Amino acid sequence: MTRTVAREIAIQLEFAVAQSGRDASEAFDEFFEKEYYDSLAAEDANFAIYPDDQLDYIKGIVLGVFEHSDELNSLIEKYARGWKISRISRIALAIMRVALFEVIYLEDVPDSVAINEAIELAKGYEEPETIAFINGILGSFMRAEREVCTTEEQK
């Protein structure tokens, strides 16, 4: 399984956890029970292969986004300028939370990959206006937050 497919599965599971309000660890365990997971293949080709090689990556994202959801939501609201979280589509939120989590907490994922993958995956779920919105928020975050980090590292 590719990292892109694993990322999309993580986004779908993050979306489900956020919608249900359930504990991320419990939802993860139930989602990846072999029988349940295999039943999803009829609905979505991404589930045709069990993600043995990417399971830790997916779990790290889902649990990490759950643990840091307040921080991630605050960043999204900060860069959404005038938009409240409640006005943003749930799948767009899931995509942005995963991208921001990867940028902030996963050193093995290059920032540009996390952002580009988020935009590409959004194309499968959202309208062009929402994709541009996602791109704007993530781009603003990168310019403001990463520029600060780079400047501080140079001191």
Secondary structure, DSSP 4 states (H G I P E B T S, - for coil): --HHHHHHHHHHHHHHHHHHT--HHHHHHHHTSHHHHHHGGGT-GGGSS--GGGHHHHHHHHHHHHHTHHHHHHHHHHHHSS--GGGS-HHHHHHHHHHHHHHHH-TTS-HHHHHHHHHHHHTTTS-HHHHHHHHHHHHHHIIIIIHHHHHHHH-
